[in-house]
Amino acid sequence: MITIEAPSLSTSMPIAAPDALTGERWHQQRLRREQLDGTWRQQLVDRAAVVVGTQRLTGWGSPSLARALAESVCRELAVLYDEEWRWTHDQSDAGAYLTTQARFAGLQALQQRMQVYAMGVGTCYIRARGIEARTPGGLPTVRYEVVPCDLVHDEMRDDGSDQPSLVRQYSVRMVDGRPTWTADEWSLAGGGSFRHYRISGSGMAEVAELARVGDAYPYRRADGRPVLPYVLYHDGPARVGLHDPAHREALFAGSLDVATLYWMATHAYRDASWPQRAVAGMRPIGGESSTDADGNTVIRYTMDPSVLAMFEALPDATQQLQWQWGPGADAEMMFRVLDDLAARIAVEAGGVTPTDLHRAAPNRSGAAIALTNEGKRRMQAKATPSFRPGDERLASVTATIVRALGGPALPEDGYRIIYGSTPLSIDEQDARRRHAIEAMNAGLMTRLEAYRYIHPEMSEIDARAALATMTTTPAESASTEEEETK
């Protein structure tokens, strides 16, 4: 049986799940995250052993992770944060301040990683960490962290917000010079509480001096309500509670099937893509001899198309025969079928539109599909309704943390996010402008609708604000004068 070393300390939960549903969620989400992180070698070995059997698998050599279909699909779909975005507010200074904080903290890169997880697993947390000013008179800062949900126990609020009322995050920290599992628990109950635990065996021991309960809870809104420093992002509505353990199950199962077949194809390319030779009444000669651990002489013969094979007749053989069969596999056809299968799974299980696909360049190792620019824009628009609430909630959480740590008294609600979109080509920009102008002249589109058509990343509120600052056209001025005269 082929065995692979156990997962690293940071990938498996250190404690039993509180219930069967949470345990199954942790397990399924961890398997998906392993495929997204490239640490799924053991999953591939287990699947291949089921498909072809352990005995045949031992002859395939080392498993190949080059065809990571699920990771490729999720990364191609996660394009919402590829272009620079910004937070806005009716108080323009507030939106600009928070956007500067986010850029200084590198939030956009973390959001890109978060969206990959959310696309594949269904949900993902971003945690905001407040850092007090280091010098007198200085301003606090905020840092962010991507928290995979298979490392979190949470409880759902009852207000229909699809957000948690309690989050217990498990992580590995250095304690007394050794990597140790710990847990940070944040709760809204009882006016807010924070507790820190160290985990040993199957139990958790609270570090009492780090607790912040009741009035000591650090993050509160101006009206006194406690706020969790976590925002849960969703790739669409969950089917059960906060999470969906079966999210994109077909894609990840299909990814293992494709990887198994790719492993088989590489084995065929290496060992079965030339004729199979056989002899009777002869034996090979010219091998290299060596001595094993027991002192026995071992002779190894090289049988390869680039090596001249030599044989001699057996002393008691009456007839010598030599023949061959054709190659055991057509490696070129196998790889072509794999590419078609990967594209079909991306379309059927990954939610990719066939017209948005083009073949990835051969030098893109592990990539099976790639989206066109129009396809990326379509995916950005599709993801916006799911991820916008989380991004605008994160702005509110950030503002609350900044204010709570002695920073400026920023408004805690009313933030909007303006996403960047994949840039249009010159021809695409010209076509959009001409279409908008023609539609306006025909009375089929208002000025606001035309502006948002040309700038699809802008919300209606921000588009109205932009239009209000623009000079009216001569035609509009004439129309206004005519109406006033009447």
VENBEL-V524556 format. One line per field, one symbol per residue. ss: DSSP state (a for helix, b for strand, c for the rest). psi: psi as a letter, one per 40 degrees, with the letter a starting at -180 (. if undefined). burial: b if it has 24 or more other C-alpha atoms within 12 Angstrom, else e. A space follows every 50 residues. Layout:
BEGIN
ss->???
psi->???
burial->???
END
This chain:
BEGIN
ss->cccccccccccccccccccaaaaaaaaaaaaaaaaaacccaaaaaaaaaa aacaaaacccccccccccaaaaaaaaaccccccccbbbcccaaaaaaaaa aaaaccaaaaaaaaaaaaaaacbbbbbbbbbcccccccccbbbbbbbcaa abbbbbcccccccbbbbbbbbbbbbccbbbbbbbbbbcaaacbbbbbbbb ccbbbbcaaacbbaaacccbcccccbcccbbbbbcccccbccbcccccaa aaaaaaaaaaaaaaaaaaaaaccccbbbbbcbbbbccbbbbcccccbbbb cccccccccbbbbcccccccbbbbbcccccaaaaaaaaaaaaaaaaaacc cccaaabbcccccccccccbbcaaaaaaaaaaaaaaaaaaaaaaaaaaaa aaaacccccccccccbbbcccccccaaaaaaaaaaaaaaaacccccaaaa aaaacccccaaaaaaaaacccccaaaaaaaaaaaac
psi->hhiiiiiideeiieiiididddddddddddddddddefffdddddddddd deidddddeeahihedggdddddddddgededihiiiiidgddddddddd ddddefddddddddddddddddiiihhhhhhiheiheiiiihiihhhiee fhhiiiieeeefiiehhhhhihihhfeihhhihhhhieifehihihihhh beihhhgdeeihibdehdhiideehihhfihhihgihidhbeigdehfdd ddddddddddddddddddddeefiihiiiheiiiieihiihadeeihhhh hhhidehhhhiiiidehehhihiiiiieigddddddddddddddddddde fhhdeeiihiideghehdiiiiddddddddddddddeddddddddddddd ddddeeaigiieieiihhiiihiiiddddddddddddddddeeehidddd ddddgeeiidddddddddeihiidddddddddddd.
burial->ebeeeeeeebbbbbbebeeeebbebbbbbbbbbbbbbbbbbbbbbbbbbe eeeeeebeebeebbbbbbbbbbbbbbbbbbbbebbbbbbeeeebbbbbbb bbeeeebbbbbbbbbbbbbbbbbbbbbbbbbeeeeeeeebbbbbbbbbbb bbbbbeeeeeebbbbbbbbbbbeeeeeeeebbbbbbbbeebbbbbbbbbe eeeeeeeeeeebbeeebbbbbeeebbbbbbbbbbbbebeeebbbbbbbbe bbbbbbbbbbbbbbbbbbeeebbeeeeeeeeeebeeeeeeeeeeeeeeee eeeeeeeeeeeeeeeeeeeeeeeeeeeeeebeebbeebbebbbbbbbebb bbbeebbbeeeeeeebbbbbbbbebbbbbbbbbbebbbbbbbbbbbbbbb bbbbbbbebbbbbbbbbbbbbbeeeeeeeeeeeeebeeeeeeeeeebbbb bbbbbbbbbeebbeeeeeeeeeeeeeeeeeeeeeee
END
